[in-house]
Amino acid sequence: MKRFIVIITFILFQCSKDQTLEPDSVFLISPTNQDNCSSSTIIDESKSQVDFSWSQSLNTDQYEIVVENQSNNLQLKKISLENNTSLILDRGINYSWWVISRSNKSSITAKSLIWQFYLEGPSIIEHIPFSAVLFSPQNEEQINLNNQNKYIFKWSGSDLDDDIDYYVIYIGNSLDEMEIIENNIKSQEVELELQKQKTYYWKILSVDSKGNSSSSQIHSFYTK
């Protein structure tokens, strides 16, 4: 009889354990991707209030919104129980933002896509390019080189002025050894020769016709 009770208890415990669901990622709504955020509320010459919203996600108890200043990479974080919130930010800056879904019943979190926006400042004359989005290779990806030991790097760049002049690619075997491999790239891809069985780091610098520039995030990858 005791053995029967132990078996039933074990089964119930397993069923309960299996029912712990992980949170889903949200879909970002506002500000829209690469928006100039003209609908924000101006506080003063240097600050504006920006309203953020996103979809609700299943199995989520709270949301963490992260807003990153692309000029200095400083992050502002805020917890919200609703699928919207407001933040006061510096004007005249490019930002990226995303939302992390969290559950009280699971240590697993879910991250949304990363969107970018520009918060208009007074007397706008020109815009700094948005940080390039790295497509290939993805972060921590293991890649295969072709027969000539080459690989095609791909990314996407944009600017509200639509005046990106060229891109610069930095590559190195460590974060401290990254250097310019090719300059004045006019397209959003480039083929480069690499060594096999090596770990690399890479980033893209976007430069517009006025000399304004912005750097992408840094991704790492491994060549098989």
C-alpha positions in Angstrom: 0.0 0.0 0.0 2.8 2.4 0.9 4.5 1.6 -2.4 1.3 2.4 -4.3 1.0 5.8 -2.6 4.7 6.6 -3.4 4.1 5.8 -7.1 1.0 8.0 -7.2 2.8 10.9 -5.5 5.7 10.6 -7.9 3.3 10.7 -10.9 1.5 13.7 -9.6 4.7 15.5 -8.9 5.9 14.8 -12.5 2.7 16.0 -14.0 2.8 19.2 -11.9 6.4 19.7 -12.9 5.6 19.3 -16.6 2.8 21.9 -16.4 5.3 24.7 -15.6 5.1 26.8 -18.7 7.8 29.2 -19.9 6.8 32.8 -20.8 6.4 33.8 -24.4 8.1 36.7 -26.1 6.1 39.8 -26.9 5.6 41.7 -30.2 6.7 45.4 -30.0 4.1 47.9 -31.0 5.3 51.5 -30.3 7.5 53.3 -31.0 7.7 51.5 -34.4 11.0 50.3 -35.7 13.2 53.2 -37.1 10.5 55.8 -36.1 11.5 59.4 -35.4 9.3 59.4 -32.3 7.6 62.7 -33.3 4.6 61.8 -31.1 6.6 61.9 -27.9 5.8 64.5 -25.2 8.4 67.3 -24.9 9.3 67.9 -21.3 12.0 70.6 -21.9 14.8 71.4 -24.4 16.7 68.2 -23.5 14.1 65.7 -22.4 10.9 64.0 -23.8 8.5 61.4 -22.5 8.2 58.4 -24.7 5.3 56.0 -24.4 6.1 52.3 -25.1 3.6 49.5 -25.8 3.8 45.9 -26.7 1.6 42.8 -27.0 0.7 40.7 -23.9 2.4 37.3 -23.7 1.3 34.1 -22.2 2.7 32.7 -18.9 4.1 36.2 -18.0 3.8 37.9 -14.6 5.9 41.0 -15.5 7.8 42.7 -18.3 11.2 44.3 -18.2 11.7 47.0 -20.8 15.3 47.8 -21.8 16.1 51.1 -23.7 19.7 51.5 -24.8 21.3 54.8 -25.8 23.2 54.0 -29.0 25.6 56.9 -28.4 27.1 55.6 -25.2 25.5 52.1 -24.9 24.0 53.0 -21.5 20.8 51.1 -20.7 17.7 52.2 -18.9 15.5 49.4 -17.5 12.1 49.4 -16.0 9.7 46.7 -14.7 6.0 46.8 -15.7 3.1 44.6 -14.8 1.2 46.0 -17.8 2.0 45.8 -21.5 2.9 49.5 -21.7 4.9 52.1 -19.8 6.5 55.6 -20.2 10.1 56.7 -19.9 11.7 60.2 -19.9 14.7 60.2 -22.3 17.3 62.5 -23.7 16.3 64.2 -27.0 18.4 64.1 -30.2 19.5 60.5 -29.6 19.2 57.1 -31.4 17.8 54.4 -29.2 17.2 50.6 -29.4 14.6 48.9 -27.2 13.3 45.4 -26.4 11.1 43.7 -23.8 11.9 40.7 -21.6 9.0 38.5 -20.4 9.4 37.0 -16.9 7.4 34.4 -15.0 7.3 33.9 -11.2 7.1 30.1 -11.8 10.1 29.8 -14.2 13.6 31.0 -14.3 13.4 31.0 -18.1 12.8 34.4 -19.8 11.8 35.4 -23.3 13.3 38.3 -25.2 11.5 40.2 -28.0 13.0 41.5 -31.2 15.2 44.6 -30.9 13.7 47.8 -32.5 15.3 51.2 -33.0 14.0 54.8 -32.9 15.3 58.3 -33.0 14.0 60.8 -30.4 13.9 64.1 -32.1 15.6 67.1 -30.4 15.2 70.8 -31.0 16.5 72.2 -34.3 17.1 68.9 -36.1 19.6 69.4 -38.9 20.9 65.9 -39.5 20.5 62.4 -38.1 23.2 60.0 -37.0 22.8 56.6 -38.7 21.0 53.8 -36.8 23.3 51.1 -35.6 23.7 48.4 -38.2 21.9 45.1 -37.6 24.2 42.1 -38.1 22.6 39.3 -40.0 25.3 36.8 -40.9 27.1 35.4 -39.1 24.7 35.5 -36.1 26.1 35.8 -32.6 27.9 32.7 -31.4 27.2 30.9 -34.7 29.4 28.2 -36.0 30.0 28.8 -39.7 31.4 26.9 -42.7 33.9 28.6 -45.1 33.8 28.0 -48.8 36.5 26.3 -50.9 38.6 29.4 -50.8 38.3 29.8 -47.0 36.0 32.8 -47.5 32.7 33.9 -46.0 30.1 36.5 -46.9 29.3 38.9 -44.1 25.8 40.5 -44.3 24.1 43.3 -42.3 21.5 46.0 -42.7 22.0 49.8 -42.2 19.6 52.7 -42.2 19.5 56.5 -41.6 16.5 58.8 -41.4 18.3 61.1 -43.8 18.9 58.2 -46.1 22.5 59.3 -46.6 24.7 56.5 -45.5 27.9 56.8 -47.5 29.8 53.7 -46.6 30.5 50.9 -44.0 33.6 49.8 -42.2 34.0 46.2 -41.0 36.1 45.4 -37.9 37.2 41.8 -37.1 39.5 40.3 -34.6 40.2 37.1 -32.6 39.4 38.9 -29.4 37.6 42.0 -28.3 40.9 43.8 -27.8 42.3 42.9 -31.2 39.5 44.1 -33.4 40.8 46.1 -36.4 39.6 47.5 -39.7 39.6 44.7 -42.3 37.9 46.6 -45.1 36.9 50.3 -45.4 34.6 52.3 -47.7 32.2 49.4 -48.3 29.3 50.6 -50.4 27.0 47.6 -50.1 25.6 45.7 -47.1 27.7 42.6 -47.5 31.4 41.7 -48.1 33.3 38.5 -48.7 36.4 38.0 -46.6 39.0 35.3 -46.2 39.2 33.7 -42.7 41.1 30.9 -40.9 39.4 27.6 -40.0 38.8 26.6 -36.4 39.1 30.1 -35.0 36.9 32.3 -32.9 36.3 35.8 -34.3 34.5 39.0 -33.3 33.0 41.5 -35.7 31.1 44.7 -35.9 30.0 47.3 -38.5 30.5 51.1 -38.4 28.0 53.0 -40.5 29.2 56.4 -41.8 26.9 59.0 -43.5 27.7 61.8 -46.0 28.2 64.3 -43.1 30.8 62.1 -41.4 28.3 61.0 -38.6 28.9 57.4 -37.6 27.4 54.7 -35.4 28.7 51.3 -34.4 26.7 48.0 -34.4 26.7 45.5 -31.5 29.7 43.1 -31.5 29.0 39.4 -32.5 31.3 36.4 -32.1 31.4 33.4 -34.3 33.5 30.2 -34.8 34.9 28.9 -38.1 34.6 25.1 -38.5 
